[in-house]
Amino acid sequence: MPFIDSKISKKITEEEEVELKTLLGQAITAIPGKSENWLMTGFEDGYHLYFRGDKSEPMAFVEVMIFGDEDAAAFDKLTGEICRIFEQVLSIRPDHVYVKYSPTRSWGWNGGNF
């Protein structure tokens, strides 16, 4: 039940969005037991982001919400993959990508909770 929500400072095309979705679907397997089958993604482009008081370069804030416990090694691996993906698809340098993890034990779906 992961959700990857991305706020991106530049506008993205539909093709870029589909490529991001596909690559994030592959990358989520860095977290044990997670797969694209349960992954939900969201993209908000043209988002007003500033880093170091500047917005002249493209950047992204990516939040990964995970049902389950924290796995620091898996999160580290996924951060590397997310940074690689955003650089490959959108030319956003890894040092302009923040990734936040929110593991939770409470997750609802289909009228109930896991």
C-alpha positions as CSV (number, residue, x, y, z in Angstrom):
1,M,0.0,0.0,0.0
2,P,2.7,2.6,-0.8
3,F,1.8,6.0,-2.1
4,I,4.5,8.2,-3.8
5,D,3.5,11.8,-4.0
6,S,5.7,14.2,-6.0
7,K,5.7,17.9,-6.1
8,I,7.8,19.1,-9.1
9,S,8.8,22.7,-9.8
10,K,8.6,22.4,-13.5
11,K,5.8,21.4,-15.9
12,I,5.9,17.8,-17.1
13,T,4.5,16.2,-20.2
14,E,2.1,13.3,-20.1
15,E,4.9,11.1,-21.5
16,E,7.2,12.1,-18.7
17,E,4.5,11.4,-16.1
18,V,3.9,8.0,-17.5
19,E,7.7,7.3,-17.5
20,L,8.0,8.5,-13.9
21,K,5.0,6.3,-12.9
22,T,6.5,3.3,-14.6
23,L,10.0,3.7,-13.2
24,L,8.7,4.4,-9.7
25,G,6.6,1.2,-10.0
26,Q,9.8,-0.7,-10.6
27,A,11.8,1.2,-7.9
28,I,9.2,0.5,-5.1
29,T,10.4,-3.1,-5.0
30,A,13.4,-1.8,-3.1
31,I,11.1,-1.9,-0.1
32,P,10.6,-5.6,0.9
33,G,7.1,-6.8,0.1
34,K,6.1,-3.8,-2.0
35,S,5.2,-3.8,-5.7
36,E,3.6,-1.8,-8.3
37,N,0.4,-3.8,-7.9
38,W,-0.5,-1.8,-4.8
39,L,1.4,1.5,-5.6
40,M,-0.5,4.7,-6.0
41,T,1.4,7.7,-7.4
42,G,0.5,11.4,-7.6
43,F,2.2,14.2,-9.5
44,E,1.8,17.9,-8.9
45,D,3.9,19.8,-11.5
46,G,4.5,23.5,-11.7
47,Y,4.7,23.6,-7.9
48,H,6.3,26.6,-6.4
49,L,9.4,25.2,-4.7
50,Y,12.4,27.1,-3.4
51,F,15.7,25.6,-2.3
52,R,18.4,27.7,-0.6
53,G,16.1,30.7,-1.2
54,D,16.2,30.1,-5.0
55,K,13.9,28.6,-7.6
56,S,16.0,29.0,-10.7
57,E,16.8,25.3,-11.0
58,P,14.2,22.5,-11.3
59,M,13.6,20.6,-8.1
60,A,11.3,18.0,-6.5
61,F,9.9,17.0,-3.1
62,V,8.9,13.4,-3.0
63,E,6.9,11.8,-0.2
64,V,6.8,8.0,0.1
65,M,4.1,6.8,2.4
66,I,4.4,3.1,3.4
67,F,2.2,0.7,5.3
68,G,4.5,-1.0,7.7
69,D,7.6,-0.4,9.7
70,E,10.6,1.7,8.8
71,D,13.4,-0.1,6.9
72,A,16.4,2.3,6.8
73,A,18.4,0.3,4.4
74,A,15.5,-0.1,1.9
75,F,14.6,3.6,2.3
76,D,18.2,4.5,1.5
77,K,18.2,2.3,-1.7
78,L,14.8,3.7,-2.8
79,T,16.1,7.3,-2.3
80,G,18.9,6.6,-4.6
81,E,16.5,5.2,-7.2
82,I,14.1,8.1,-6.9
83,C,17.0,10.6,-7.4
84,R,18.2,8.6,-10.4
85,I,14.7,8.5,-11.9
86,F,14.1,12.3,-11.5
87,E,17.4,13.1,-13.0
88,Q,16.9,10.6,-15.9
89,V,13.4,11.7,-16.8
90,L,13.3,15.4,-15.8
91,S,16.9,16.4,-15.6
92,I,16.5,17.3,-11.9
93,R,19.9,17.0,-10.1
94,P,19.9,14.6,-7.2
95,D,20.9,17.4,-4.9
96,H,17.7,19.2,-5.7
97,V,15.4,16.3,-4.7
98,Y,14.2,15.8,-1.2
99,V,12.6,12.5,-0.2
100,K,10.5,12.1,2.9
101,Y,9.3,8.7,4.3
102,S,6.2,8.2,6.3
103,P,5.8,4.7,7.5
104,T,2.5,4.0,9.2
105,R,0.7,1.1,10.9
106,S,-2.7,2.5,10.0
107,W,-3.8,2.3,6.4
108,G,-7.4,2.1,5.1
109,W,-8.6,0.7,1.8
110,N,-11.8,-0.6,0.3
111,G,-14.0,0.5,3.3
112,G,-11.7,-1.0,6.0
113,N,-8.3,-0.9,7.5
114,F,-5.4,-3.3,7.3
